[in-house]
Amino acid sequence: MPLSAQEYPGRIAYRDPQTQRALEKMLKRQLGEDEAKTFLMRFARETSQNDKQGGTSLDDDSALYRAMFQRLVKLQPLPETAPKLLAIRRATVIAEALLQAGADPARLATDGIREVSASQRRIAIDLSLDVARQTSG
């Protein structure tokens, strides 16, 4: 079911049979039949080794389907514009929330979005807050 741009899809129901079938189908479509089988065999082998080493064993297949989902995420690269679009959407949502809370629109700005490299340890932001004074009236 398609979602709107602002709609949160919720958690993935890894234990749901429909979700499991959909993940299996997507994995086969992305990897091909042979590579999907290799993925399943590798997962089974790693899970078996983890159980022998005292790892926690799940009594259902949710770990398998979580692994499938993570593999699918890695296979789907984001377009170069995705981080900037995300930053713009976040800024817009924050500004809208502030406006709904009563902030003065003249004091809000969402421009100046810039890329920050991963090598920078700190990200400088300008943020100021003032005390709202109630007027008697």
Secondary structure, DSSP 8 states (H G I E B T S, - for coil): ----TT-------TT-HHHHHHHHHHHHHHH-HHHHHHHHHHHHHHHHHHHHTT----SSSHHHHHHHHHHHHHHS---TTHHHHHHHHHHHHHHHHHHHTT--GGG----------TT-S----------------
